[in-house]
Amino acid sequence: MNKIICILALIVLSGCSVTLPVRGEIGKGQERFLGTTTGYMDGTGVLLITTESGVRCKGEWQYVQRPIAGLGTFACQDGRTGGFDFTSDGPSGIGIGRTNKKEPFKFSYGQARTITTW
């Protein structure tokens, strides 16, 4: 019976996730975006954003020093791609990276300080 309870608990926990709001910009404030990031129990997650001009981007990330820091990549419908690093204090954090066009890519998630304070 204990074995069944443990298996059921693992199944339930493996589906747990947390979704938080994301806001940020590409370039030097030229293009802002909003979206969400969803983190999973295994230390990985997805980033879904839409720019002011309607371009959708999707990314994936993972903690490299859980739960303090991680890295990720993203790809946009308009051909822009890039990588980013982020730091976390649990329910919020900030990230920064570059696009394949050498544009800055920065964001905050959860209740993090605004990107203008970077």
Biopython code that builds the backbone (N, CA, C, O; Angstrom):
import numpy as np
from Bio.PDB.StructureBuilder import StructureBuilder

atoms = [
    (1, "MET", "N", (0.813, -1.194, 0.000)),
    (1, "MET", "CA", (0.000, 0.000, 0.000)),
    (1, "MET", "C", (0.864, 1.269, 0.000)),
    (1, "MET", "O", (0.570, 2.222, -0.722)),
    (2, "ASN", "N", (1.930, 1.276, 0.813)),
    (2, "ASN", "CA", (2.824, 2.444, 0.840)),
    (2, "ASN", "C", (3.463, 2.684, -0.515)),
    (2, "ASN", "O", (3.669, 3.831, -0.911)),
    (3, "LYS", "N", (3.778, 1.609, -1.229)),
    (3, "LYS", "CA", (4.392, 1.734, -2.551)),
    (3, "LYS", "C", (3.431, 2.436, -3.517)),
    (3, "LYS", "O", (3.855, 3.269, -4.318)),
    (4, "ILE", "N", (2.160, 2.105, -3.444)),
    (4, "ILE", "CA", (1.156, 2.726, -4.320)),
    (4, "ILE", "C", (1.024, 4.211, -3.999)),
    (4, "ILE", "O", (0.926, 5.037, -4.906)),
    (5, "ILE", "N", (1.020, 4.552, -2.720)),
    (5, "ILE", "CA", (0.910, 5.954, -2.317)),
    (5, "ILE", "C", (2.116, 6.740, -2.815)),
    (5, "ILE", "O", (1.964, 7.861, -3.302)),
    (6, "CYS", "N", (3.314, 6.166, -2.699)),
    (6, "CYS", "CA", (4.522, 6.841, -3.184)),
    (6, "CYS", "C", (4.469, 7.053, -4.689)),
    (6, "CYS", "O", (4.835, 8.126, -5.170)),
    (7, "ILE", "N", (4.028, 6.068, -5.431)),
    (7, "ILE", "CA", (3.927, 6.194, -6.890)),
    (7, "ILE", "C", (2.922, 7.275, -7.257)),
    (7, "ILE", "O", (3.189, 8.094, -8.136)),
    (8, "LEU", "N", (1.772, 7.289, -6.596)),
    (8, "LEU", "CA", (0.768, 8.321, -6.877)),
    (8, "LEU", "C", (1.302, 9.706, -6.538)),
    (8, "LEU", "O", (1.054, 10.661, -7.274)),
    (9, "ALA", "N", (2.025, 9.826, -5.444)),
    (9, "ALA", "CA", (2.601, 11.110, -5.067)),
    (9, "ALA", "C", (3.595, 11.586, -6.119)),
    (9, "ALA", "O", (3.606, 12.768, -6.463)),
    (10, "LEU", "N", (4.423, 10.696, -6.631)),
    (10, "LEU", "CA", (5.384, 11.068, -7.676)),
    (10, "LEU", "C", (4.681, 11.530, -8.945)),
    (10, "LEU", "O", (5.119, 12.484, -9.587)),
    (11, "ILE", "N", (3.609, 10.867, -9.303)),
    (11, "ILE", "CA", (2.855, 11.256, -10.504)),
    (11, "ILE", "C", (2.269, 12.647, -10.326)),
    (11, "ILE", "O", (2.352, 13.482, -11.228)),
    (12, "VAL", "N", (1.683, 12.894, -9.177)),
    (12, "VAL", "CA", (1.086, 14.202, -8.910)),
    (12, "VAL", "C", (2.154, 15.292, -8.884)),
    (12, "VAL", "O", (1.978, 16.343, -9.500)),
    (13, "LEU", "N", (3.252, 15.053, -8.183)),
    (13, "LEU", "CA", (4.302, 16.065, -8.067)),
    (13, "LEU", "C", (4.995, 16.345, -9.390)),
    (13, "LEU", "O", (5.440, 17.470, -9.619)),
    (14, "SER", "N", (5.097, 15.371, -10.251)),
    (14, "SER", "CA", (5.780, 15.586, -11.530)),
    (14, "SER", "C", (5.001, 16.539, -12.424)),
    (14, "SER", "O", (5.569, 17.102, -13.360)),
    (15, "GLY", "N", (3.720, 16.732, -12.158)),
    (15, "GLY", "CA", (2.909, 17.640, -12.953)),
    (15, "GLY", "C", (2.815, 19.034, -12.362)),
    (15, "GLY", "O", (2.153, 19.896, -12.940)),
    (16, "CYS", "N", (3.455, 19.284, -11.230)),
    (16, "CYS", "CA", (3.372, 20.588, -10.577)),
    (16, "CYS", "C", (4.163, 21.629, -11.354)),
    (16, "CYS", "O", (5.243, 21.354, -11.876)),
    (17, "SER", "N", (3.602, 22.824, -11.419)),
    (17, "SER", "CA", (4.280, 23.920, -12.089)),
    (17, "SER", "C", (3.813, 25.238, -11.491)),
    (17, "SER", "O", (2.788, 25.302, -10.812)),
    (18, "VAL", "N", (4.582, 26.283, -11.755)),
    (18, "VAL", "CA", (4.244, 27.635, -11.324)),
    (18, "VAL", "C", (4.378, 28.546, -12.537)),
    (18, "VAL", "O", (5.396, 28.520, -13.228)),
    (19, "THR", "N", (3.347, 29.352, -12.797)),
    (19, "THR", "CA", (3.381, 30.298, -13.907)),
    (19, "THR", "C", (3.375, 31.717, -13.351)),
    (19, "THR", "O", (2.554, 32.068, -12.504)),
    (20, "LEU", "N", (4.313, 32.524, -13.850)),
    (20, "LEU", "CA", (4.476, 33.902, -13.380)),
    (20, "LEU", "C", (4.473, 34.872, -14.562)),
    (20, "LEU", "O", (4.835, 34.485, -15.673)),
    (21, "PRO", "N", (4.071, 36.123, -14.340)),
    (21, "PRO", "CA", (4.109, 37.111, -15.420)),
    (21, "PRO", "C", (5.543, 37.535, -15.747)),
    (21, "PRO", "O", (6.419, 37.541, -14.882)),
    (22, "VAL", "N", (5.755, 37.884, -17.004)),
    (22, "VAL", "CA", (7.059, 38.355, -17.494)),
    (22, "VAL", "C", (6.843, 39.674, -18.217)),
    (22, "VAL", "O", (5.843, 39.849, -18.914)),
    (23, "ARG", "N", (7.779, 40.602, -18.051)),
    (23, "ARG", "CA", (7.776, 41.837, -18.833)),
    (23, "ARG", "C", (9.227, 42.179, -19.155)),
    (23, "ARG", "O", (10.139, 41.881, -18.385)),
    (24, "GLY", "N", (9.417, 42.808, -20.306)),
    (24, "GLY", "CA", (10.780, 43.139, -20.662)),
    (24, "GLY", "C", (10.868, 43.910, -21.950)),
    (24, "GLY", "O", (9.889, 44.486, -22.423)),
    (25, "GLU", "N", (12.074, 43.912, -22.515)),
    (25, "GLU", "CA", (12.305, 44.661, -23.745)),
    (25, "GLU", "C", (13.412, 44.025, -24.571)),
    (25, "GLU", "O", (14.312, 43.359, -24.058)),
    (26, "ILE", "N", (13.304, 44.258, -25.860)),
    (26, "ILE", "CA", (14.336, 43.864, -26.814)),
    (26, "ILE", "C", (14.888, 45.155, -27.388)),
    (26, "ILE", "O", (14.123, 46.061, -27.716)),
    (27, "GLY", "N", (16.189, 45.253, -27.514)),
    (27, "GLY", "CA", (16.803, 46.505, -27.939)),
    (27, "GLY", "C", (16.950, 47.418, -26.738)),
    (27, "GLY", "O", (16.852, 46.970, -25.596)),
    (28, "LYS", "N", (17.178, 48.663, -26.984)),
    (28, "LYS", "CA", (17.350, 49.626, -25.892)),
    (28, "LYS", "C", (16.030, 50.337, -25.631)),
    (28, "LYS", "O", (15.917, 51.552, -25.800)),
    (29, "GLY", "N", (15.045, 49.567, -25.222)),
    (29, "GLY", "CA", (13.722, 50.108, -24.945)),
    (29, "GLY", "C", (12.856, 50.283, -26.168)),
    (29, "GLY", "O", (11.747, 50.811, -26.078)),
    (30, "GLN", "N", (13.358, 49.835, -27.335)),
    (30, "GLN", "CA", (12.618, 50.039, -28.570)),
    (30, "GLN", "C", (11.397, 49.132, -28.692)),
    (30, "GLN", "O", (10.393, 49.523, -29.287)),
    (31, "GLU", "N", (11.475, 47.936, -28.138)),
    (31, "GLU", "CA", (10.371, 46.989, -28.284)),
    (31, "GLU", "C", (10.134, 46.269, -26.958)),
    (31, "GLU", "O", (10.966, 45.489, -26.494)),
    (32, "ARG", "N", (9.000, 46.546, -26.377)),
    (32, "ARG", "CA", (8.649, 45.929, -25.091)),
    (32, "ARG", "C", (7.820, 44.668, -25.327)),
    (32, "ARG", "O", (7.198, 44.498, -26.376)),
    (33, "PHE", "N", (7.827, 43.794, -24.330)),
    (33, "PHE", "CA", (7.023, 42.583, -24.428)),
    (33, "PHE", "C", (6.430, 42.202, -23.080)),
    (33, "PHE", "O", (6.903, 42.623, -22.025)),
    (34, "LEU", "N", (5.381, 41.395, -23.150)),
    (34, "LEU", "CA", (4.722, 40.809, -21.987)),
    (34, "LEU", "C", (4.554, 39.327, -22.235)),
    (34, "LEU", "O", (4.548, 38.888, -23.385)),
    (35, "GLY", "N", (4.418, 38.555, -21.181)),
    (35, "GLY", "CA", (4.185, 37.125, -21.335)),
    (35, "GLY", "C", (4.175, 36.415, -20.011)),
    (35, "GLY", "O", (3.876, 36.998, -18.969)),
    (36, "THR", "N", (4.508, 35.137, -20.068)),
    (36, "THR", "CA", (4.542, 34.301, -18.870)),
    (36, "THR", "C", (5.751, 33.373, -18.921)),
    (36, "THR", "O", (6.299, 33.082, -19.984)),
    (37, "THR", "N", (6.136, 32.931, -17.761)),
    (37, "THR", "CA", (7.120, 31.870, -17.652)),
    (37, "THR", "C", (6.544, 30.812, -16.723)),
    (37, "THR", "O", (5.953, 31.130, -15.691)),
    (38, "THR", "N", (6.723, 29.566, -17.098)),
    (38, "THR", "CA", (6.235, 28.452, -16.294)),
    (38, "THR", "C", (7.418, 27.598, -15.887)),
    (38, "THR", "O", (8.179, 27.125, -16.732)),
    (39, "GLY", "N", (7.566, 27.405, -14.588)),
    (39, "GLY", "CA", (8.638, 26.579, -14.051)),
    (39, "GLY", "C", (8.099, 25.253, -13.554)),
    (39, "GLY", "O", (7.021, 25.187, -12.963)),
    (40, "TYR", "N", (8.863, 24.191, -13.801)),
    (40, "TYR", "CA", (8.461, 22.838, -13.419)),
    (40, "TYR", "C", (9.331, 22.321, -12.278)),
    (40, "TYR", "O", (10.412, 22.848, -12.014)),
    (41, "MET", "N", (8.848, 21.299, -11.620)),
    (41, "MET", "CA", (9.528, 20.729, -10.459)),
    (41, "MET", "C", (10.942, 20.241, -10.771)),
    (41, "MET", "O", (11.781, 20.182, -9.871)),
    (42, "ASP", "N", (11.220, 19.894, -12.017)),
    (42, "ASP", "CA", (12.549, 19.370, -12.363)),
    (42, "ASP", "C", (13.587, 20.467, -12.619)),
    (42, "ASP", "O", (14.718, 20.168, -13.001)),
    (43, "GLY", "N", (13.207, 21.745, -12.410)),
    (43, "GLY", "CA", (14.155, 22.839, -12.585)),
    (43, "GLY", "C", (14.229, 23.387, -13.992)),
    (43, "GLY", "O", (15.137, 24.159, -14.302)),
    (44, "THR", "N", (13.294, 23.007, -14.857)),
    (44, "THR", "CA", (13.233, 23.529, -16.216)),
    (44, "THR", "C", (11.976, 24.374, -16.364)),
    (44, "THR", "O", (11.118, 24.385, -15.482)),
    (45, "GLY", "N", (11.874, 25.081, -17.483)),
    (45, "GLY", "CA", (10.683, 25.882, -17.707)),
    (45, "GLY", "C", (10.593, 26.400, -19.123)),
    (45, "GLY", "O", (11.487, 26.194, -19.944)),
    (46, "VAL", "N", (9.480, 27.086, -19.391)),
    (46, "VAL", "CA", (9.243, 27.693, -20.696)),
    (46, "VAL", "C", (8.923, 29.172, -20.517)),
    (46, "VAL", "O", (8.384, 29.592, -19.493)),
    (47, "LEU", "N", (9.265, 29.940, -21.529)),
    (47, "LEU", "CA", (9.033, 31.371, -21.576)),
    (47, "LEU", "C", (8.190, 31.643, -22.809)),
    (47, "LEU", "O", (8.571, 31.251, -23.912)),
    (48, "LEU", "N", (7.055, 32.303, -22.648)),
    (48, "LEU", "CA", (6.182, 32.660, -23.768)),
    (48, "LEU", "C", (5.930, 34.155, -23.705)),
    (48, "LEU", "O", (5.346, 34.648, -22.740)),
    (49, "ILE", "N", (6.369, 34.882, -24.731)),
    (49, "ILE", "CA", (6.206, 36.335, -24.738)),
    (49, "ILE", "C", (5.647, 36.799, -26.075)),
    (49, "ILE", "O", (5.766, 36.108, -27.087)),
    (50, "THR", "N", (5.037, 37.978, -26.063)),
    (50, "THR", "CA", (4.555, 38.634, -27.270)),
    (50, "THR", "C", (4.985, 40.089, -27.211)),
    (50, "THR", "O", (4.746, 40.774, -26.217)),
    (51, "THR", "N", (5.622, 40.561, -28.278)),
    (51, "THR", "CA", (6.091, 41.945, -28.320)),
    (51, "THR", "C", (4.926, 42.888, -28.619)),
    (51, "THR", "O", (3.842, 42.460, -29.015)),
    (52, "GLU", "N", (5.176, 44.176, -28.419)),
    (52, "GLU", "CA", (4.161, 45.195, -28.722)),
    (52, "GLU", "C", (3.684, 45.121, -30.167)),
    (52, "GLU", "O", (2.531, 45.429, -30.466)),
    (53, "SER", "N", (4.579, 44.711, -31.056)),
    (53, "SER", "CA", (4.206, 44.627, -32.476)),
    (53, "SER", "C", (3.563, 43.287, -32.837)),
    (53, "SER", "O", (3.258, 43.042, -34.004)),
    (54, "GLY", "N", (3.356, 42.425, -31.851)),
    (54, "GLY", "CA", (2.653, 41.159, -32.091)),
    (54, "GLY", "C", (3.536, 39.965, -32.394)),
    (54, "GLY", "O", (3.019, 38.887, -32.687)),
    (55, "VAL", "N", (4.842, 40.119, -32.335)),
    (55, "VAL", "CA", (5.753, 39.002, -32.592)),
    (55, "VAL", "C", (5.765, 38.086, -31.368)),
    (55, "VAL", "O", (5.964, 38.540, -30.241)),
    (56, "ARG", "N", (5.552, 36.802, -31.605)),
    (56, "ARG", "CA", (5.571, 35.823, -30.520)),
    (56, "ARG", "C", (6.925, 35.143, -30.444)),
    (56, "ARG", "O", (7.550, 34.835, -31.459)),
    (57, "CYS", "N", (7.361, 34.917, -29.209)),
    (57, "CYS", "CA", (8.634, 34.247, -28.965)),
    (57, "CYS", "C", (8.404, 33.147, -27.926)),
    (57, "CYS", "O", (7.574, 33.273, -27.026)),
    (58, "LYS", "N", (9.156, 32.084, -28.082)),
    (58, "LYS", "CA", (9.073, 30.981, -27.131)),
    (58, "LYS", "C", (10.493, 30.613, -26.716)),
    (58, "LYS", "O", (11.405, 30.570, -27.542)),
    (59, "GLY", "N", (10.662, 30.354, -25.443)),
    (59, "GLY", "CA", (11.973, 29.978, -24.946)),
    (59, "GLY", "C", (11.895, 28.829, -23.967)),
    (59, "GLY", "O", (10.824, 28.460, -23.485)),
    (60, "GLU", "N", (13.049, 28.282, -23.689)),
    (60, "GLU", "CA", (13.194, 27.228, -22.687)),
    (60, "GLU", "C", (14.336, 27.617, -21.777)),
    (60, "GLU", "O", (15.295, 28.251, -22.218)),
    (61, "TRP", "N", (14.246, 27.244, -20.508)),
    (61, "TRP", "CA", (15.289, 27.573, -19.556)),
    (61, "TRP", "C", (15.461, 26.447, -18.550)),
    (61, "TRP", "O", (14.629, 25.549, -18.427)),
    (62, "GLN", "N", (16.581, 26.534, -17.836)),
    (62, "GLN", "CA", (16.833, 25.578, -16.764)),
    (62, "GLN", "C", (17.724, 26.225, -15.717)),
    (62, "GLN", "O", (18.558, 27.078, -16.022)),
    (63, "TYR", "N", (17.527, 25.799, -14.481)),
    (63, "TYR", "CA", (18.401, 26.270, -13.423)),
    (63, "TYR", "C", (19.756, 25.586, -13.572)),
    (63, "TYR", "O", (19.827, 24.390, -13.854)),
    (64, "VAL", "N", (20.827, 26.350, -13.380)),
    (64, "VAL", "CA", (22.161, 25.769, -13.337)),
    (64, "VAL", "C", (22.699, 25.797, -11.914)),
    (64, "VAL", "O", (23.622, 25.060, -11.569)),
    (65, "GLN", "N", (22.109, 26.656, -11.097)),
    (65, "GLN", "CA", (22.408, 26.702, -9.671)),
    (65, "GLN", "C", (21.064, 26.914, -8.980)),
    (65, "GLN", "O", (20.673, 28.041, -8.676)),
    (66, "ARG", "N", (20.390, 25.840, -8.748)),
    (66, "ARG", "CA", (19.019, 25.892, -8.266)),
    (66, "ARG", "C", (18.952, 26.340, -6.829)),
    (66, "ARG", "O", (19.758, 25.852, -6.036)),
    (67, "PRO", "N", (18.080, 27.209, -6.428)),
    (67, "PRO", "CA", (17.128, 27.996, -7.223)),
    (67, "PRO", "C", (17.601, 29.423, -7.460)),
    (67, "PRO", "O", (16.781, 30.341, -7.491)),
    (68, "ILE", "N", (18.889, 29.632, -7.627)),
    (68, "ILE", "CA", (19.435, 30.992, -7.685)),
    (68, "ILE", "C", (19.666, 31.499, -9.105)),
    (68, "ILE", "O", (19.379, 32.662, -9.389)),
    (69, "ALA", "N", (20.171, 30.665, -9.997)),
    (69, "ALA", "CA", (20.551, 31.145, -11.326)),
    (69, "ALA", "C", (20.309, 30.093, -12.394)),
    (69, "ALA", "O", (20.319, 28.891, -12.130)),
    (70, "GLY", "N", (20.091, 30.587, -13.615)),
    (70, "GLY", "CA", (19.861, 29.665, -14.715)),
    (70, "GLY", "C", (20.181, 30.308, -16.049)),
    (70, "GLY", "O", (20.647, 31.445, -16.123)),
    (71, "LEU", "N", (19.918, 29.549, -17.100)),
    (71, "LEU", "CA", (20.143, 30.037, -18.456)),
    (71, "LEU", "C", (19.076, 29.484, -19.371)),
    (71, "LEU", "O", (18.421, 28.486, -19.070)),
    (72, "GLY", "N", (18.915, 30.162, -20.506)),
    (72, "GLY", "CA", (17.889, 29.736, -21.447)),
    (72, "GLY", "C", (18.154, 30.243, -22.843)),
    (72, "GLY", "O", (19.105, 30.984, -23.094)),
    (73, "THR", "N", (17.286, 29.823, -23.746)),
    (73, "THR", "CA", (17.323, 30.261, -25.133)),
    (73, "THR", "C", (15.911, 30.610, -25.563)),
    (73, "THR", "O", (14.938, 30.166, -24.953)),
    (74, "PHE", "N", (15.800, 31.411, -26.621)),
    (74, "PHE", "CA", (14.488, 31.765, -27.153)),
    (74, "PHE", "C", (14.551, 31.899, -28.665)),
    (74, "PHE", "O", (15.620, 32.104, -29.241)),
    (75, "ALA", "N", (13.398, 31.780, -29.295)),
    (75, "ALA", "CA", (13.269, 31.958, -30.736)),
    (75, "ALA", "C", (11.949, 32.680, -30.996)),
    (75, "ALA", "O", (10.923, 32.359, -30.397)),
    (76, "CYS", "N", (11.995, 33.665, -31.906)),
    (76, "CYS", "CA", (10.823, 34.469, -32.240)),
    (76, "CYS", "C", (10.356, 34.177, -33.658)),
    (76, "CYS", "O", (11.122, 33.703, -34.497)),
    (77, "GLN", "N", (9.082, 34.470, -33.908)),
    (77, "GLN", "CA", (8.498, 34.253, -35.225)),
    (77, "GLN", "C", (9.191, 35.051, -36.326)),
    (77, "GLN", "O", (9.165, 34.652, -37.490)),
    (78, "ASP", "N", (9.810, 36.173, -35.967)),
    (78, "ASP", "CA", (10.440, 37.019, -36.976)),
    (78, "ASP", "C", (11.896, 36.641, -37.260)),
    (78, "ASP", "O", (12.598, 37.360, -37.971)),
    (79, "GLY", "N", (12.351, 35.512, -36.704)),
    (79, "GLY", "CA", (13.701, 35.027, -36.969)),
    (79, "GLY", "C", (14.726, 35.357, -35.899)),
    (79, "GLY", "O", (15.831, 34.815, -35.917)),
    (80, "ARG", "N", (14.384, 36.231, -34.973)),
    (80, "ARG", "CA", (15.324, 36.533, -33.903)),
    (80, "ARG", "C", (15.423, 35.342, -32.948)),
    (80, "ARG", "O", (14.426, 34.704, -32.612)),
    (81, "THR", "N", (16.639, 35.069, -32.529)),
    (81, "THR", "CA", (16.898, 34.018, -31.547)),
    (81, "THR", "C", (17.904, 34.579, -30.553)),
    (81, "THR", "O", (18.463, 35.654, -30.770)),
    (82, "GLY", "N", (18.131, 33.868, -29.482)),
    (82, "GLY", "CA", (19.135, 34.327, -28.542)),
    (82, "GLY", "C", (19.209, 33.477, -27.300)),
    (82, "GLY", "O", (18.485, 32.494, -27.136)),
    (83, "GLY", "N", (20.103, 33.887, -26.440)),
    (83, "GLY", "CA", (20.280, 33.220, -25.167)),
    (83, "GLY", "C", (20.207, 34.236, -24.043)),
    (83, "GLY", "O", (20.367, 35.436, -24.267)),
    (84, "PHE", "N", (19.966, 33.755, -22.838)),
    (84, "PHE", "CA", (19.890, 34.642, -21.683)),
    (84, "PHE", "C", (20.308, 33.909, -20.413)),
    (84, "PHE", "O", (20.248, 32.682, -20.325)),
    (85, "ASP", "N", (20.729, 34.695, -19.444)),
    (85, "ASP", "CA", (21.016, 34.231, -18.088)),
    (85, "ASP", "C", (20.001, 34.903, -17.180)),
    (85, "ASP", "O", (19.543, 36.009, -17.469)),
    (86, "PHE", "N", (19.647, 34.242, -16.083)),
    (86, "PHE", "CA", (18.732, 34.873, -15.137)),
    (86, "PHE", "C", (19.127, 34.540, -13.713)),
    (86, "PHE", "O", (19.770, 33.527, -13.436)),
    (87, "THR", "N", (18.718, 35.429, -12.821)),
    (87, "THR", "CA", (18.878, 35.190, -11.391)),
    (87, "THR", "C", (17.494, 35.219, -10.762)),
    (87, "THR", "O", (16.586, 35.896, -11.245)),
    (88, "SER", "N", (17.353, 34.474, -9.682)),
    (88, "SER", "CA", (16.051, 34.302, -9.055)),
    (88, "SER", "C", (16.165, 34.433, -7.548)),
    (88, "SER", "O", (17.168, 34.050, -6.946)),
    (89, "ASP", "N", (15.118, 34.982, -6.953)),
    (89, "ASP", "CA", (15.028, 34.959, -5.498)),
    (89, "ASP", "C", (13.829, 34.107, -5.079)),
    (89, "ASP", "O", (13.286, 34.277, -3.987)),
    (90, "GLY", "N", (13.430, 33.205, -5.944)),
    (90, "GLY", "CA", (12.284, 32.329, -5.696)),
    (90, "GLY", "C", (11.132, 32.723, -6.597)),
    (90, "GLY", "O", (11.075, 32.288, -7.747)),
    (91, "PRO", "N", (10.199, 33.546, -6.095)),
    (91, "PRO", "CA", (9.035, 33.885, -6.901)),
    (91, "PRO", "C", (9.253, 35.037, -7.879)),
    (91, "PRO", "O", (8.306, 35.467, -8.538)),
    (92, "SER", "N", (10.470, 35.539, -7.985)),
    (92, "SER", "CA", (10.730, 36.620, -8.925)),
    (92, "SER", "C", (12.201, 36.605, -9.333)),
    (92, "SER", "O", (13.026, 35.919, -8.729)),
    (93, "GLY", "N", (12.505, 37.377, -10.370)),
    (93, "GLY", "CA", (13.884, 37.445, -10.823)),
    (93, "GLY", "C", (14.047, 38.341, -12.024)),
    (93, "GLY", "O", (13.089, 38.945, -12.506)),
    (94, "ILE", "N", (15.281, 38.421, -12.505)),
    (94, "ILE", "CA", (15.598, 39.219, -13.679)),
    (94, "ILE", "C", (16.503, 38.408, -14.606)),
    (94, "ILE", "O", (17.218, 37.506, -14.169)),
    (95, "GLY", "N", (16.458, 38.747, -15.887)),
    (95, "GLY", "CA", (17.298, 38.074, -16.862)),
    (95, "GLY", "C", (17.803, 39.037, -17.911)),
    (95, "GLY", "O", (17.200, 40.081, -18.162)),
    (96, "ILE", "N", (18.924, 38.670, -18.524)),
    (96, "ILE", "CA", (19.508, 39.504, -19.567)),
    (96, "ILE", "C", (20.241, 38.613, -20.565)),
    (96, "ILE", "O", (20.842, 37.603, -20.198)),
    (97, "GLY", "N", (20.177, 39.011, -21.834)),
    (97, "GLY", "CA", (20.847, 38.265, -22.882)),
    (97, "GLY", "C", (20.974, 39.108, -24.136)),
    (97, "GLY", "O", (20.899, 40.335, -24.084)),
    (98, "ARG", "N", (21.168, 38.438, -25.264)),
    (98, "ARG", "CA", (21.300, 39.120, -26.558)),
    (98, "ARG", "C", (20.602, 38.308, -27.636)),
    (98, "ARG", "O", (20.518, 37.082, -27.568)),
    (99, "THR", "N", (20.108, 39.027, -28.630)),
    (99, "THR", "CA", (19.527, 38.351, -29.787)),
    (99, "THR", "C", (20.636, 38.046, -30.801)),
    (99, "THR", "O", (21.767, 38.508, -30.653)),
    (100, "ASN", "N", (20.301, 37.272, -31.819)),
    (100, "ASN", "CA", (21.244, 36.991, -32.897)),
    (100, "ASN", "C", (21.567, 38.246, -33.710)),
    (100, "ASN", "O", (22.486, 38.242, -34.530)),
    (101, "LYS", "N", (20.801, 39.328, -33.478)),
    (101, "LYS", "CA", (21.066, 40.604, -34.147)),
    (101, "LYS", "C", (21.786, 41.577, -33.211)),
    (101, "LYS", "O", (21.818, 42.784, -33.450)),
    (102, "LYS", "N", (22.363, 41.024, -32.138)),
    (102, "LYS", "CA", (23.150, 41.798, -31.164)),
    (102, "LYS", "C", (22.320, 42.796, -30.354)),
    (102, "LYS", "O", (22.878, 43.725, -29.770)),
    (103, "GLU", "N", (21.011, 42.620, -30.311)),
    (103, "GLU", "CA", (20.141, 43.483, -29.516)),
    (103, "GLU", "C", (20.096, 42.989, -28.071)),
    (103, "GLU", "O", (20.050, 41.781, -27.840)),
    (104, "PRO", "N", (20.108, 43.895, -27.102)),
    (104, "PRO", "CA", (19.917, 43.465, -25.716)),
    (104, "PRO", "C", (18.520, 42.864, -25.533)),
    (104, "PRO", "O", (17.553, 43.324, -26.141)),
    (105, "PHE", "N", (18.430, 41.851, -24.704)),
    (105, "PHE", "CA", (17.167, 41.186, -24.370)),
    (105, "PHE", "C", (17.134, 41.133, -22.846)),
    (105, "PHE", "O", (17.954, 40.449, -22.234)),
    (106, "LYS", "N", (16.194, 41.851, -22.227)),
    (106, "LYS", "CA", (16.148, 41.832, -20.769)),
    (106, "LYS", "C", (14.715, 41.753, -20.280)),
    (106, "LYS", "O", (13.784, 42.222, -20.935)),
    (107, "PHE", "N", (14.562, 41.144, -19.108)),
    (107, "PHE", "CA", (13.221, 40.919, -18.593)),
    (107, "PHE", "C", (13.238, 40.770, -17.080)),
    (107, "PHE", "O", (14.278, 40.541, -16.463)),
    (108, "SER", "N", (12.058, 40.907, -16.512)),
    (108, "SER", "CA", (11.844, 40.587, -15.108)),
    (108, "SER", "C", (10.613, 39.692, -15.042)),
    (108, "SER", "O", (9.754, 39.740, -15.922)),
    (109, "TYR", "N", (10.534, 38.886, -14.009)),
    (109, "TYR", "CA", (9.375, 38.015, -13.854)),
    (109, "TYR", "C", (8.938, 37.978, -12.401)),
    (109, "TYR", "O", (9.704, 38.283, -11.486)),
    (110, "GLY", "N", (7.684, 37.594, -12.220)),
    (110, "GLY", "CA", (7.116, 37.595, -10.880)),
    (110, "GLY", "C", (6.962, 39.022, -10.395)),
    (110, "GLY", "O", (6.491, 39.881, -11.140)),
    (111, "GLN", "N", (7.349, 39.284, -9.169)),
    (111, "GLN", "CA", (7.259, 40.626, -8.605)),
    (111, "GLN", "C", (8.629, 41.289, -8.554)),
    (111, "GLN", "O", (8.921, 42.063, -7.642)),
    (112, "ALA", "N", (9.466, 40.980, -9.538)),
    (112, "ALA", "CA", (10.830, 41.534, -9.583)),
    (112, "ALA", "C", (10.790, 43.035, -9.807)),
    (112, "ALA", "O", (9.792, 43.593, -10.264)),
    (113, "ARG", "N", (11.897, 43.666, -9.474)),
    (113, "ARG", "CA", (11.993, 45.106, -9.737)),
    (113, "ARG", "C", (11.881, 45.343, -11.243)),
    (113, "ARG", "O", (12.143, 44.448, -12.046)),
    (114, "THR", "N", (11.499, 46.531, -11.600)),
    (114, "THR", "CA", (11.297, 46.821, -13.016)),
    (114, "THR", "C", (12.628, 46.852, -13.744)),
    (114, "THR", "O", (13.679, 47.086, -13.148)),
    (115, "ILE", "N", (12.559, 46.612, -15.041)),
    (115, "ILE", "CA", (13.790, 46.525, -15.825)),
    (115, "ILE", "C", (14.499, 47.866, -15.917)),
    (115, "ILE", "O", (15.685, 47.909, -16.244)),
    (116, "THR", "N", (13.810, 48.951, -15.639)),
    (116, "THR", "CA", (14.458, 50.261, -15.722)),
    (116, "THR", "C", (15.475, 50.459, -14.601)),
    (116, "THR", "O", (16.265, 51.401, -14.661)),
    (117, "THR", "N", (15.479, 49.599, -13.581)),
    (117, "THR", "CA", (16.438, 49.741, -12.488)),
    (117, "THR", "C", (17.716, 48.958, -12.739)),
    (117, "THR", "O", (18.588, 48.944, -11.870)),
    (118, "TRP", "N", (17.868, 48.313, -13.871)),
    (118, "TRP", "CA", (19.068, 47.524, -14.133)),
    (118, "TRP", "C", (20.244, 48.401, -14.412)),
    (118, "TRP", "O", (21.343, 47.901, -14.654)),
]
sb = StructureBuilder()
sb.init_structure("model")
sb.init_model(0)
sb.init_chain("A")
sb.init_seg("    ")
for serial, (resi, resn, name, xyz) in enumerate(atoms, 1):
    if name == "N":
        sb.init_residue(resn, " ", resi, " ")
    sb.init_atom(name, np.array(xyz, "f"), 0.0, 1.0, " ", f" {name:<3s}", serial, name[0])
structure = sb.get_structure()
